[in-house]
Amino acid sequence: MVIGEAMRRLRDDDLATAQQITEYGQVIAFRNILIHVYDDIDHTRVWRVIQESLPVLKAEVEQLLREADTQL
């Protein structure tokens, strides 16, 4: 939920950076599902996101942070 909210804020504040993250829109949409449809969560889907999508997101964010450090 926190990652999705952070992604929404990034999209609103800096769309160009948000667009450098694969499927940033799906990250936001997944957060909305977790927040608003919490009574009908597909736990298998949540686990698949953790296993498959989260490592990709982490790597992309780390790369963006490295690039930002070199620009300072």
N, CA, C, O and CB atoms as a CASP TS submission, in Angstrom:
PFRMAT TS
TARGET T0000
AUTHOR 0000-0000-0000
METHOD Language model
MODEL 1
PARENT N/A
ATOM      1  N   MET     1       0.827  -1.182   0.000  1.00  0.00           N
ATOM      2  CA  MET     1       0.000   0.000   0.000  1.00  0.00           C
ATOM      3  C   MET     1       0.875   1.252   0.000  1.00  0.00           C
ATOM      4  O   MET     1       0.589   2.222  -0.701  1.00  0.00           O
ATOM      5  CB  MET     1      -0.943  -0.005   1.206  1.00  0.00           C
ATOM      6  N   VAL     2       1.928   1.217   0.782  1.00  0.00           N
ATOM      7  CA  VAL     2       2.818   2.371   0.872  1.00  0.00           C
ATOM      8  C   VAL     2       3.528   2.608  -0.464  1.00  0.00           C
ATOM      9  O   VAL     2       3.663   3.750  -0.904  1.00  0.00           O
ATOM     10  CB  VAL     2       3.851   2.168   2.001  1.00  0.00           C
ATOM     11  N   ILE     3       3.975   1.544  -1.098  1.00  0.00           N
ATOM     12  CA  ILE     3       4.666   1.679  -2.382  1.00  0.00           C
ATOM     13  C   ILE     3       3.717   2.268  -3.423  1.00  0.00           C
ATOM     14  O   ILE     3       4.105   3.151  -4.189  1.00  0.00           O
ATOM     15  CB  ILE     3       5.212   0.308  -2.861  1.00  0.00           C
ATOM     16  N   GLY     4       2.491   1.789  -3.454  1.00  0.00           N
ATOM     17  CA  GLY     4       1.509   2.298  -4.413  1.00  0.00           C
ATOM     18  C   GLY     4       1.202   3.765  -4.192  1.00  0.00           C
ATOM     19  O   GLY     4       1.053   4.521  -5.152  1.00  0.00           O
ATOM     20  N   GLU     5       1.106   4.171  -2.944  1.00  0.00           N
ATOM     21  CA  GLU     5       0.852   5.585  -2.639  1.00  0.00           C
ATOM     22  C   GLU     5       2.055   6.437  -3.035  1.00  0.00           C
ATOM     23  O   GLU     5       1.897   7.527  -3.585  1.00  0.00           O
ATOM     24  CB  GLU     5       0.534   5.772  -1.134  1.00  0.00           C
ATOM     25  N   ALA     6       3.252   5.939  -2.754  1.00  0.00           N
ATOM     26  CA  ALA     6       4.457   6.673  -3.154  1.00  0.00           C
ATOM     27  C   ALA     6       4.526   6.808  -4.671  1.00  0.00           C
ATOM     28  O   ALA     6       4.917   7.853  -5.192  1.00  0.00           O
ATOM     29  CB  ALA     6       5.722   5.968  -2.625  1.00  0.00           C
ATOM     30  N   MET     7       4.145   5.750  -5.373  1.00  0.00           N
ATOM     31  CA  MET     7       4.153   5.786  -6.833  1.00  0.00           C
ATOM     32  C   MET     7       3.127   6.793  -7.363  1.00  0.00           C
ATOM     33  O   MET     7       3.393   7.503  -8.332  1.00  0.00           O
ATOM     34  CB  MET     7       3.867   4.388  -7.401  1.00  0.00           C
ATOM     35  N   ARG     8       1.975   6.850  -6.734  1.00  0.00           N
ATOM     36  CA  ARG     8       0.955   7.819  -7.145  1.00  0.00           C
ATOM     37  C   ARG     8       1.480   9.242  -6.970  1.00  0.00           C
ATOM     38  O   ARG     8       1.292  10.095  -7.836  1.00  0.00           O
ATOM     39  CB  ARG     8      -0.348   7.622  -6.330  1.00  0.00           C
ATOM     40  N   ARG     9       2.132   9.481  -5.851  1.00  0.00           N
ATOM     41  CA  ARG     9       2.673  10.820  -5.598  1.00  0.00           C
ATOM     42  C   ARG     9       3.788  11.161  -6.581  1.00  0.00           C
ATOM     43  O   ARG     9       3.885  12.293  -7.056  1.00  0.00           O
ATOM     44  CB  ARG     9       3.195  10.922  -4.160  1.00  0.00           C
ATOM     45  N   LEU    10       4.631  10.166  -6.883  1.00  0.00           N
ATOM     46  CA  LEU    10       5.685  10.388  -7.862  1.00  0.00           C
ATOM     47  C   LEU    10       5.077  10.710  -9.221  1.00  0.00           C
ATOM     48  O   LEU    10       5.522  11.636  -9.899  1.00  0.00           O
ATOM     49  CB  LEU    10       6.604   9.158  -7.959  1.00  0.00           C
ATOM     50  N   ARG    11       4.067   9.953  -9.617  1.00  0.00           N
ATOM     51  CA  ARG    11       3.392  10.211 -10.894  1.00  0.00           C
ATOM     52  C   ARG    11       2.839  11.637 -10.939  1.00  0.00           C
ATOM     53  O   ARG    11       2.968  12.334 -11.945  1.00  0.00           O
ATOM     54  CB  ARG    11       2.254   9.192 -11.119  1.00  0.00           C
ATOM     55  N   ASP    12       2.230  12.051  -9.847  1.00  0.00           N
ATOM     56  CA  ASP    12       1.636  13.388  -9.806  1.00  0.00           C
ATOM     57  C   ASP    12       2.691  14.496  -9.804  1.00  0.00           C
ATOM     58  O   ASP    12       2.471  15.572 -10.360  1.00  0.00           O
ATOM     59  CB  ASP    12       0.754  13.523  -8.579  1.00  0.00           C
ATOM     60  N   ASP    13       3.841  14.222  -9.172  1.00  0.00           N
ATOM     61  CA  ASP    13       4.885  15.243  -9.038  1.00  0.00           C
ATOM     62  C   ASP    13       5.909  15.216 -10.163  1.00  0.00           C
ATOM     63  O   ASP    13       6.456  16.256 -10.529  1.00  0.00           O
ATOM     64  CB  ASP    13       5.592  15.072  -7.729  1.00  0.00           C
ATOM     65  N   ASP    14       6.174  14.028 -10.720  1.00  0.00           N
ATOM     66  CA  ASP    14       7.243  13.887 -11.713  1.00  0.00           C
ATOM     67  C   ASP    14       6.916  12.712 -12.639  1.00  0.00           C
ATOM     68  O   ASP    14       7.471  11.622 -12.497  1.00  0.00           O
ATOM     69  CB  ASP    14       8.630  13.676 -11.019  1.00  0.00           C
ATOM     70  N   LEU    15       6.030  12.946 -13.564  1.00  0.00           N
ATOM     71  CA  LEU    15       5.556  11.893 -14.462  1.00  0.00           C
ATOM     72  C   LEU    15       6.694  11.258 -15.244  1.00  0.00           C
ATOM     73  O   LEU    15       6.694  10.044 -15.448  1.00  0.00           O
ATOM     74  CB  LEU    15       4.523  12.449 -15.424  1.00  0.00           C
ATOM     75  N   ALA    16       7.651  12.040 -15.681  1.00  0.00           N
ATOM     76  CA  ALA    16       8.762  11.503 -16.472  1.00  0.00           C
ATOM     77  C   ALA    16       9.539  10.449 -15.690  1.00  0.00           C
ATOM     78  O   ALA    16       9.932   9.426 -16.251  1.00  0.00           O
ATOM     79  CB  ALA    16       9.704  12.632 -16.905  1.00  0.00           C
ATOM     80  N   THR    17       9.762  10.689 -14.417  1.00  0.00           N
ATOM     81  CA  THR    17      10.456   9.698 -13.590  1.00  0.00           C
ATOM     82  C   THR    17       9.578   8.485 -13.355  1.00  0.00           C
ATOM     83  O   THR    17      10.055   7.354 -13.443  1.00  0.00           O
ATOM     84  CB  THR    17      10.877  10.310 -12.248  1.00  0.00           C
ATOM     85  N   ALA    18       8.317   8.693 -13.062  1.00  0.00           N
ATOM     86  CA  ALA    18       7.403   7.568 -12.851  1.00  0.00           C
ATOM     87  C   ALA    18       7.356   6.672 -14.077  1.00  0.00           C
ATOM     88  O   ALA    18       7.277   5.451 -13.946  1.00  0.00           O
ATOM     89  CB  ALA    18       5.994   8.072 -12.514  1.00  0.00           C
ATOM     90  N   GLN    19       7.403   7.254 -15.252  1.00  0.00           N
ATOM     91  CA  GLN    19       7.329   6.475 -16.484  1.00  0.00           C
ATOM     92  C   GLN    19       8.569   5.626 -16.728  1.00  0.00           C
ATOM     93  O   GLN    19       8.562   4.761 -17.604  1.00  0.00           O
ATOM     94  CB  GLN    19       7.116   7.392 -17.652  1.00  0.00           C
ATOM     95  N   GLN    20       9.619   5.858 -15.974  1.00  0.00           N
ATOM     96  CA  GLN    20      10.819   5.038 -16.083  1.00  0.00           C
ATOM     97  C   GLN    20      10.685   3.735 -15.300  1.00  0.00           C
ATOM     98  O   GLN    20      11.560   2.871 -15.370  1.00  0.00           O
ATOM     99  CB  GLN    20      12.030   5.816 -15.591  1.00  0.00           C
ATOM    100  N   ILE    21       9.605   3.597 -14.568  1.00  0.00           N
ATOM    101  CA  ILE    21       9.353   2.399 -13.775  1.00  0.00           C
ATOM    102  C   ILE    21       8.339   1.536 -14.514  1.00  0.00           C
ATOM    103  O   ILE    21       7.236   1.982 -14.833  1.00  0.00           O
ATOM    104  CB  ILE    21       8.844   2.762 -12.342  1.00  0.00           C
ATOM    105  N   THR    22       8.729   0.300 -14.780  1.00  0.00           N
ATOM    106  CA  THR    22       7.876  -0.635 -15.493  1.00  0.00           C
ATOM    107  C   THR    22       6.536  -0.768 -14.787  1.00  0.00           C
ATOM    108  O   THR    22       6.473  -1.009 -13.582  1.00  0.00           O
ATOM    109  CB  THR    22       8.555  -2.002 -15.616  1.00  0.00           C
ATOM    110  N   GLU    23       5.490  -0.612 -15.540  1.00  0.00           N
ATOM    111  CA  GLU    23       4.131  -0.832 -15.038  1.00  0.00           C
ATOM    112  C   GLU    23       3.793   0.025 -13.814  1.00  0.00           C
ATOM    113  O   GLU    23       3.132  -0.443 -12.887  1.00  0.00           O
ATOM    114  CB  GLU    23       3.949  -2.290 -14.692  1.00  0.00           C
ATOM    115  N   TYR    24       4.247   1.269 -13.818  1.00  0.00           N
ATOM    116  CA  TYR    24       3.957   2.130 -12.669  1.00  0.00           C
ATOM    117  C   TYR    24       2.451   2.281 -12.455  1.00  0.00           C
ATOM    118  O   TYR    24       1.995   2.409 -11.319  1.00  0.00           O
ATOM    119  CB  TYR    24       4.601   3.511 -12.863  1.00  0.00           C
ATOM    120  N   GLY    25       1.694   2.267 -13.520  1.00  0.00           N
ATOM    121  CA  GLY    25       0.237   2.370 -13.401  1.00  0.00           C
ATOM    122  C   GLY    25      -0.368   1.170 -12.690  1.00  0.00           C
ATOM    123  O   GLY    25      -1.319   1.304 -11.920  1.00  0.00           O
ATOM    124  N   GLN    26       0.199  -0.013 -12.956  1.00  0.00           N
ATOM    125  CA  GLN    26      -0.297  -1.215 -12.286  1.00  0.00           C
ATOM    126  C   GLN    26       0.055  -1.211 -10.800  1.00  0.00           C
ATOM    127  O   GLN    26      -0.680  -1.763  -9.981  1.00  0.00           O
ATOM    128  CB  GLN    26       0.274  -2.467 -12.954  1.00  0.00           C
ATOM    129  N   VAL    27       1.178  -0.588 -10.458  1.00  0.00           N
ATOM    130  CA  VAL    27       1.543  -0.475  -9.038  1.00  0.00           C
ATOM    131  C   VAL    27       0.482   0.348  -8.310  1.00  0.00           C
ATOM    132  O   VAL    27       0.038  -0.015  -7.220  1.00  0.00           O
ATOM    133  CB  VAL    27       2.957   0.178  -8.870  1.00  0.00           C
ATOM    134  N   ILE    28       0.088   1.446  -8.918  1.00  0.00           N
ATOM    135  CA  ILE    28      -0.934   2.308  -8.325  1.00  0.00           C
ATOM    136  C   ILE    28      -2.274   1.577  -8.262  1.00  0.00           C
ATOM    137  O   ILE    28      -2.973   1.639  -7.250  1.00  0.00           O
ATOM    138  CB  ILE    28      -1.074   3.620  -9.130  1.00  0.00           C
ATOM    139  N   ALA    29      -2.626   0.893  -9.337  1.00  0.00           N
ATOM    140  CA  ALA    29      -3.899   0.160  -9.376  1.00  0.00           C
ATOM    141  C   ALA    29      -3.924  -0.950  -8.326  1.00  0.00           C
ATOM    142  O   ALA    29      -4.954  -1.183  -7.694  1.00  0.00           O
ATOM    143  CB  ALA    29      -4.136  -0.435 -10.779  1.00  0.00           C
ATOM    144  N   PHE    30      -2.799  -1.631  -8.141  1.00  0.00           N
ATOM    145  CA  PHE    30      -2.736  -2.703  -7.146  1.00  0.00           C
ATOM    146  C   PHE    30      -2.936  -2.142  -5.741  1.00  0.00           C
ATOM    147  O   PHE    30      -3.611  -2.753  -4.912  1.00  0.00           O
ATOM    148  CB  PHE    30      -1.389  -3.447  -7.236  1.00  0.00           C
ATOM    149  N   ARG    31      -2.353  -0.991  -5.481  1.00  0.00           N
ATOM    150  CA  ARG    31      -2.560  -0.324  -4.188  1.00  0.00           C
ATOM    151  C   ARG    31      -4.034  -0.032  -3.976  1.00  0.00           C
ATOM    152  O   ARG    31      -4.559  -0.236  -2.881  1.00  0.00           O
ATOM    153  CB  ARG    31      -1.743   0.982  -4.107  1.00  0.00           C
ATOM    154  N   ASN    32      -4.705   0.445  -5.019  1.00  0.00           N
ATOM    155  CA  ASN    32      -6.126   0.754  -4.896  1.00  0.00           C
ATOM    156  C   ASN    32      -6.953  -0.490  -4.601  1.00  0.00           C
ATOM    157  O   ASN    32      -7.911  -0.436  -3.829  1.00  0.00           O
ATOM    158  CB  ASN    32      -6.629   1.418  -6.165  1.00  0.00           C
ATOM    159  N   ILE    33      -6.591  -1.592  -5.206  1.00  0.00           N
ATOM    160  CA  ILE    33      -7.278  -2.855  -4.918  1.00  0.00           C
ATOM    161  C   ILE    33      -7.067  -3.243  -3.458  1.00  0.00           C
ATOM    162  O   ILE    33      -8.014  -3.617  -2.766  1.00  0.00           O
ATOM    163  CB  ILE    33      -6.773  -3.983  -5.854  1.00  0.00           C
ATOM    164  N   LEU    34      -5.831  -3.154  -2.997  1.00  0.00           N
ATOM    165  CA  LEU    34      -5.550  -3.516  -1.607  1.00  0.00           C
ATOM    166  C   LEU    34      -6.315  -2.643  -0.624  1.00  0.00           C
ATOM    167  O   LEU    34      -6.786  -3.122   0.408  1.00  0.00           O
ATOM    168  CB  LEU    34      -4.061  -3.414  -1.330  1.00  0.00           C
ATOM    169  N   ILE    35      -6.436  -1.364  -0.946  1.00  0.00           N
ATOM    170  CA  ILE    35      -7.102  -0.420  -0.052  1.00  0.00           C
ATOM    171  C   ILE    35      -8.621  -0.563  -0.093  1.00  0.00           C
ATOM    172  O   ILE    35      -9.277  -0.542   0.948  1.00  0.00           O
ATOM    173  CB  ILE    35      -6.710   1.000  -0.412  1.00  0.00           C
ATOM    174  N   HIS    36      -9.172  -0.705  -1.284  1.00  0.00           N
ATOM    175  CA  HIS    36     -10.619  -0.620  -1.439  1.00  0.00           C
ATOM    176  C   HIS    36     -11.333  -1.961  -1.559  1.00  0.00           C
ATOM    177  O   HIS    36     -12.548  -2.032  -1.372  1.00  0.00           O
ATOM    178  CB  HIS    36     -10.926   0.190  -2.628  1.00  0.00           C
ATOM    179  N   VAL    37     -10.604  -3.009  -1.863  1.00  0.00           N
ATOM    180  CA  VAL    37     -11.239  -4.321  -2.040  1.00  0.00           C
ATOM    181  C   VAL    37     -10.594  -5.321  -1.068  1.00  0.00           C
ATOM    182  O   VAL    37     -10.466  -6.507  -1.369  1.00  0.00           O
ATOM    183  CB  VAL    37     -11.102  -4.818  -3.528  1.00  0.00           C
ATOM    184  N   TYR    38     -10.198  -4.819   0.084  1.00  0.00           N
ATOM    185  CA  TYR    38      -9.485  -5.629   1.059  1.00  0.00           C
ATOM    186  C   TYR    38     -10.258  -6.858   1.510  1.00  0.00           C
ATOM    187  O   TYR    38      -9.651  -7.831   1.960  1.00  0.00           O
ATOM    188  CB  TYR    38      -9.146  -4.798   2.244  1.00  0.00           C
ATOM    189  N   ASP    39     -11.574  -6.838   1.402  1.00  0.00           N
ATOM    190  CA  ASP    39     -12.378  -7.979   1.855  1.00  0.00           C
ATOM    191  C   ASP    39     -12.406  -9.108   0.828  1.00  0.00           C
ATOM    192  O   ASP    39     -12.945 -10.179   1.106  1.00  0.00           O
ATOM    193  CB  ASP    39     -13.800  -7.529   2.156  1.00  0.00           C
ATOM    194  N   ASP    40     -11.834  -8.883  -0.350  1.00  0.00           N
ATOM    195  CA  ASP    40     -11.851  -9.904  -1.402  1.00  0.00           C
ATOM    196  C   ASP    40     -10.484  -9.994  -2.084  1.00  0.00           C
ATOM    197  O   ASP    40     -10.404 -10.094  -3.308  1.00  0.00           O
ATOM    198  CB  ASP    40     -12.951  -9.590  -2.445  1.00  0.00           C
ATOM    199  N   ILE    41      -9.420  -9.958  -1.295  1.00  0.00           N
ATOM    200  CA  ILE    41      -8.066  -9.997  -1.827  1.00  0.00           C
ATOM    201  C   ILE    41      -7.727 -11.415  -2.285  1.00  0.00           C
ATOM    202  O   ILE    41      -8.010 -12.389  -1.587  1.00  0.00           O
ATOM    203  CB  ILE    41      -7.051  -9.510  -0.770  1.00  0.00           C
ATOM    204  N   ASP    42      -7.128 -11.516  -3.452  1.00  0.00           N
ATOM    205  CA  ASP    42      -6.619 -12.784  -3.971  1.00  0.00           C
ATOM    206  C   ASP    42      -5.190 -12.947  -3.449  1.00  0.00           C
ATOM    207  O   ASP    42      -4.254 -12.354  -3.985  1.00  0.00           O
ATOM    208  CB  ASP    42      -6.666 -12.829  -5.555  1.00  0.00           C
ATOM    209  N   HIS    43      -5.036 -13.742  -2.415  1.00  0.00           N
ATOM    210  CA  HIS    43      -3.740 -13.877  -1.755  1.00  0.00           C
ATOM    211  C   HIS    43      -2.690 -14.499  -2.671  1.00  0.00           C
ATOM    212  O   HIS    43      -1.499 -14.218  -2.537  1.00  0.00           O
ATOM    213  CB  HIS    43      -3.882 -14.712  -0.497  1.00  0.00           C
ATOM    214  N   THR    44      -3.127 -15.334  -3.589  1.00  0.00           N
ATOM    215  CA  THR    44      -2.198 -15.902  -4.567  1.00  0.00           C
ATOM    216  C   THR    44      -1.624 -14.800  -5.447  1.00  0.00           C
ATOM    217  O   THR    44      -0.431 -14.798  -5.751  1.00  0.00           O
ATOM    218  CB  THR    44      -2.901 -16.968  -5.433  1.00  0.00           C
ATOM    219  N   ARG    45      -2.468 -13.874  -5.848  1.00  0.00           N
ATOM    220  CA  ARG    45      -2.003 -12.745  -6.666  1.00  0.00           C
ATOM    221  C   ARG    45      -1.036 -11.872  -5.883  1.00  0.00           C
ATOM    222  O   ARG    45      -0.014 -11.437  -6.414  1.00  0.00           O
ATOM    223  CB  ARG    45      -3.193 -11.903  -7.155  1.00  0.00           C
ATOM    224  N   VAL    46      -1.357 -11.615  -4.620  1.00  0.00           N
ATOM    225  CA  VAL    46      -0.461 -10.800  -3.783  1.00  0.00           C
ATOM    226  C   VAL    46       0.902 -11.468  -3.692  1.00  0.00           C
ATOM    227  O   VAL    46       1.927 -10.802  -3.835  1.00  0.00           O
ATOM    228  CB  VAL    46      -1.058 -10.593  -2.361  1.00  0.00           C
ATOM    229  N   TRP    47       0.927 -12.766  -3.456  1.00  0.00           N
ATOM    230  CA  TRP    47       2.196 -13.480  -3.332  1.00  0.00           C
ATOM    231  C   TRP    47       2.970 -13.445  -4.656  1.00  0.00           C
ATOM    232  O   TRP    47       4.191 -13.291  -4.653  1.00  0.00           O
ATOM    233  CB  TRP    47       1.951 -14.940  -2.893  1.00  0.00           C
ATOM    234  N   ARG    48       2.272 -13.585  -5.779  1.00  0.00           N
ATOM    235  CA  ARG    48       2.913 -13.532  -7.097  1.00  0.00           C
ATOM    236  C   ARG    48       3.539 -12.150  -7.327  1.00  0.00           C
ATOM    237  O   ARG    48       4.647 -12.049  -7.853  1.00  0.00           O
ATOM    238  CB  ARG    48       1.885 -13.856  -8.218  1.00  0.00           C
ATOM    239  N   VAL    49       2.838 -11.105  -6.939  1.00  0.00           N
ATOM    240  CA  VAL    49       3.391  -9.746  -7.062  1.00  0.00           C
ATOM    241  C   VAL    49       4.652  -9.614  -6.216  1.00  0.00           C
ATOM    242  O   VAL    49       5.645  -9.041  -6.665  1.00  0.00           O
ATOM    243  CB  VAL    49       2.344  -8.682  -6.632  1.00  0.00           C
ATOM    244  N   ILE    50       4.616 -10.138  -5.005  1.00  0.00           N
ATOM    245  CA  ILE    50       5.786 -10.075  -4.119  1.00  0.00           C
ATOM    246  C   ILE    50       6.964 -10.815  -4.739  1.00  0.00           C
ATOM    247  O   ILE    50       8.089 -10.316  -4.731  1.00  0.00           O
ATOM    248  CB  ILE    50       5.454 -10.669  -2.733  1.00  0.00           C
ATOM    249  N   GLN    51       6.711 -11.985  -5.266  1.00  0.00           N
ATOM    250  CA  GLN    51       7.775 -12.827  -5.808  1.00  0.00           C
ATOM    251  C   GLN    51       8.310 -12.331  -7.155  1.00  0.00           C
ATOM    252  O   GLN    51       9.515 -12.389  -7.400  1.00  0.00           O
ATOM    253  CB  GLN    51       7.273 -14.241  -5.958  1.00  0.00           C
ATOM    254  N   GLU    52       7.430 -11.848  -8.019  1.00  0.00           N
ATOM    255  CA  GLU    52       7.829 -11.543  -9.391  1.00  0.00           C
ATOM    256  C   GLU    52       8.010 -10.052  -9.669  1.00  0.00           C
ATOM    257  O   GLU    52       8.992  -9.654 -10.296  1.00  0.00           O
ATOM    258  CB  GLU    52       6.815 -12.095 -10.335  1.00  0.00           C
ATOM    259  N   SER    53       7.092  -9.244  -9.217  1.00  0.00           N
ATOM    260  CA  SER    53       7.114  -7.826  -9.583  1.00  0.00           C
ATOM    261  C   SER    53       7.941  -6.968  -8.636  1.00  0.00           C
ATOM    262  O   SER    53       8.593  -6.018  -9.069  1.00  0.00           O
ATOM    263  CB  SER    53       5.712  -7.295  -9.631  1.00  0.00           C
ATOM    264  N   LEU    54       7.921  -7.292  -7.366  1.00  0.00           N
ATOM    265  CA  LEU    54       8.642  -6.469  -6.397  1.00  0.00           C
ATOM    266  C   LEU    54      10.154  -6.440  -6.646  1.00  0.00           C
ATOM    267  O   LEU    54      10.755  -5.372  -6.527  1.00  0.00           O
ATOM    268  CB  LEU    54       8.371  -6.976  -5.001  1.00  0.00           C
ATOM    269  N   PRO    55      10.791  -7.561  -6.985  1.00  0.00           N
ATOM    270  CA  PRO    55      12.230  -7.482  -7.283  1.00  0.00           C
ATOM    271  C   PRO    55      12.547  -6.590  -8.481  1.00  0.00           C
ATOM    272  O   PRO    55      13.565  -5.898  -8.481  1.00  0.00           O
ATOM    273  CB  PRO    55      12.777  -8.869  -7.537  1.00  0.00           C
ATOM    274  N   VAL    56      11.698  -6.597  -9.491  1.00  0.00           N
ATOM    275  CA  VAL    56      11.892  -5.731 -10.658  1.00  0.00           C
ATOM    276  C   VAL    56      11.754  -4.275 -10.241  1.00  0.00           C
ATOM    277  O   VAL    56      12.577  -3.438 -10.611  1.00  0.00           O
ATOM    278  CB  VAL    56      10.876  -6.073 -11.780  1.00  0.00           C
ATOM    279  N   LEU    57      10.729  -3.978  -9.481  1.00  0.00           N
ATOM    280  CA  LEU    57      10.515  -2.611  -9.000  1.00  0.00           C
ATOM    281  C   LEU    57      11.698  -2.143  -8.163  1.00  0.00           C
ATOM    282  O   LEU    57      12.171  -1.019  -8.329  1.00  0.00           O
ATOM    283  CB  LEU    57       9.220  -2.525  -8.179  1.00  0.00           C
ATOM    284  N   LYS    58      12.170  -2.988  -7.277  1.00  0.00           N
ATOM    285  CA  LYS    58      13.304  -2.639  -6.416  1.00  0.00           C
ATOM    286  C   LYS    58      14.531  -2.310  -7.262  1.00  0.00           C
ATOM    287  O   LYS    58      15.201  -1.308  -7.013  1.00  0.00           O
ATOM    288  CB  LYS    58      13.621  -3.792  -5.437  1.00  0.00           C
ATOM    289  N   ALA    59      14.829  -3.130  -8.243  1.00  0.00           N
ATOM    290  CA  ALA    59      15.991  -2.911  -9.102  1.00  0.00           C
ATOM    291  C   ALA    59      15.862  -1.596  -9.873  1.00  0.00           C
ATOM    292  O   ALA    59      16.835  -0.855 -10.006  1.00  0.00           O
ATOM    293  CB  ALA    59      16.161  -4.084 -10.079  1.00  0.00           C
ATOM    294  N   GLU    60      14.676  -1.312 -10.374  1.00  0.00           N
ATOM    295  CA  GLU    60      14.473  -0.080 -11.134  1.00  0.00           C
ATOM    296  C   GLU    60      14.615   1.155 -10.248  1.00  0.00           C
ATOM    297  O   GLU    60      15.203   2.151 -10.670  1.00  0.00           O
ATOM    298  CB  GLU    60      13.099  -0.090 -11.796  1.00  0.00           C
ATOM    299  N   VAL    61      14.096   1.105  -9.057  1.00  0.00           N
ATOM    300  CA  VAL    61      14.205   2.234  -8.138  1.00  0.00           C
ATOM    301  C   VAL    61      15.665   2.433  -7.724  1.00  0.00           C
ATOM    302  O   VAL    61      16.143   3.565  -7.645  1.00  0.00           O
ATOM    303  CB  VAL    61      13.310   2.012  -6.891  1.00  0.00           C
ATOM    304  N   GLU    62      16.368   1.336  -7.461  1.00  0.00           N
ATOM    305  CA  GLU    62      17.780   1.454  -7.111  1.00  0.00           C
ATOM    306  C   GLU    62      18.574   2.093  -8.245  1.00  0.00           C
ATOM    307  O   GLU    62      19.458   2.912  -7.995  1.00  0.00           O
ATOM    308  CB  GLU    62      18.361   0.079  -6.770  1.00  0.00           C
ATOM    309  N   GLN    63      18.266   1.727  -9.493  1.00  0.00           N
ATOM    310  CA  GLN    63      18.937   2.320 -10.638  1.00  0.00           C
ATOM    311  C   GLN    63      18.641   3.815 -10.739  1.00  0.00           C
ATOM    312  O   GLN    63      19.547   4.613 -10.980  1.00  0.00           O
ATOM    313  CB  GLN    63      18.514   1.612 -11.920  1.00  0.00           C
ATOM    314  N   LEU    64      17.397   4.189 -10.557  1.00  0.00           N
ATOM    315  CA  LEU    64      17.027   5.612 -10.584  1.00  0.00           C
ATOM    316  C   LEU    64      17.754   6.383  -9.492  1.00  0.00           C
ATOM    317  O   LEU    64      18.191   7.511  -9.720  1.00  0.00           O
ATOM    318  CB  LEU    64      15.505   5.780 -10.421  1.00  0.00           C
ATOM    319  N   LEU    65      17.889   5.794  -8.319  1.00  0.00           N
ATOM    320  CA  LEU    65      18.602   6.455  -7.228  1.00  0.00           C
ATOM    321  C   LEU    65      20.089   6.607  -7.534  1.00  0.00           C
ATOM    322  O   LEU    65      20.686   7.639  -7.225  1.00  0.00           O
ATOM    323  CB  LEU    65      18.417   5.676  -5.933  1.00  0.00           C
ATOM    324  N   ARG    66      20.694   5.571  -8.147  1.00  0.00           N
ATOM    325  CA  ARG    66      22.100   5.679  -8.539  1.00  0.00           C
ATOM    326  C   ARG    66      22.285   6.797  -9.556  1.00  0.00           C
ATOM    327  O   ARG    66      23.230   7.580  -9.460  1.00  0.00           O
ATOM    328  CB  ARG    66      22.608   4.344  -9.116  1.00  0.00           C
ATOM    329  N   GLU    67      21.382   6.871 -10.530  1.00  0.00           N
ATOM    330  CA  GLU    67      21.469   7.913 -11.544  1.00  0.00           C
ATOM    331  C   GLU    67      21.300   9.298 -10.919  1.00  0.00           C
ATOM    332  O   GLU    67      21.976  10.247 -11.316  1.00  0.00           O
ATOM    333  CB  GLU    67      20.412   7.688 -12.629  1.00  0.00           C
ATOM    334  N   ALA    68      20.406   9.412  -9.951  1.00  0.00           N
ATOM    335  CA  ALA    68      20.206  10.693  -9.283  1.00  0.00           C
ATOM    336  C   ALA    68      21.438  11.105  -8.505  1.00  0.00           C
ATOM    337  O   ALA    68      21.781  12.287  -8.460  1.00  0.00           O
ATOM    338  CB  ALA    68      19.006  10.627  -8.355  1.00  0.00           C
ATOM    339  N   ASP    69      22.110  10.137  -7.890  1.00  0.00           N
ATOM    340  CA  ASP    69      23.329  10.440  -7.136  1.00  0.00           C
ATOM    341  C   ASP    69      24.437  10.964  -8.046  1.00  0.00           C
ATOM    342  O   ASP    69      25.205  11.843  -7.654  1.00  0.00           O
ATOM    343  CB  ASP    69      23.813   9.196  -6.393  1.00  0.00           C
ATOM    344  N   THR    70      24.517  10.426  -9.252  1.00  0.00           N
ATOM    345  CA  THR    70      25.584  10.870 -10.156  1.00  0.00           C
ATOM    346  C   THR    70      25.298  12.252 -10.725  1.00  0.00           C
ATOM    347  O   THR    70      26.211  12.918 -11.213  1.00  0.00           O
ATOM    348  CB  THR    70      25.765   9.871 -11.294  1.00  0.00           C
ATOM    349  N   GLN    71      24.052  12.690 -10.672  1.00  0.00           N
ATOM    350  CA  GLN    71      23.695  14.009 -11.200  1.00  0.00           C
ATOM    351  C   GLN    71      23.868  15.110 -10.172  1.00  0.00           C
ATOM    352  O   GLN    71      23.759  16.289 -10.507  1.00  0.00           O
ATOM    353  CB  GLN    71      22.270  14.003 -11.693  1.00  0.00           C
ATOM    354  N   LEU    72      24.135  14.748  -8.934  1.00  0.00           N
ATOM    355  CA  LEU    72      24.295  15.767  -7.887  1.00  0.00           C
ATOM    356  C   LEU    72      25.645  16.411  -7.933  1.00  0.00           C
ATOM    357  O   LEU    72      25.940  17.287  -7.121  1.00  0.00           O
ATOM    358  CB  LEU    72      24.077  15.170  -6.525  1.00  0.00           C
TER
END
